[in-house]
Amino acid sequence: MTRHSLVQDFLADESGAVTVDWVVLTAAICTLGAIVVFTISSGVMTVADASGDSLGTAELAPVGHHGRFD
């Protein structure tokens, strides 16, 4: 076999192509997931901070006997 025919055989061989496809697909899904997490996390933290501040400053209503309001 000549070097030229070895290179052609190597380029034409498709064994392992499915593995490469799965690796690329998995990397793309992980990347999209990371983008979604980083995009949403700042908004979630803002809402959580606002909720915590609101609950921290809320006044409790007095409760009468057996949990009923007076």
MOZI-V989733 format. One record per residue. N is the residue number from 0. NEAR is the number of other ideal C-beta (glycine too) atoms within 12 Angstrom. Layout:
n={N N}
near={NEAR NEAR}
This chain:
n={0 1 2 3 4 5 6 7 8 9 10 11 12 13 14 15 16 17 18 19 20 21 22 23 24 25 26 27 28 29 30 31 32 33 34 35 36 37 38 39 40 41 42 43 44 45 46 47 48 49 50 51 52 53 54 55 56 57 58 59 60 61 62 63 64 65 66 67 68 69}
near={9 8 9 10 11 12 12 12 14 14 11 11 11 12 10 11 13 11 12 13 13 13 14 14 14 14 14 14 14 14 14 14 14 14 13 14 15 14 12 15 14 12 14 15 14 13 14 15 14 14 14 13 12 12 12 10 10 10 8 8 10 10 10 9 8 7 9 9 10 9}
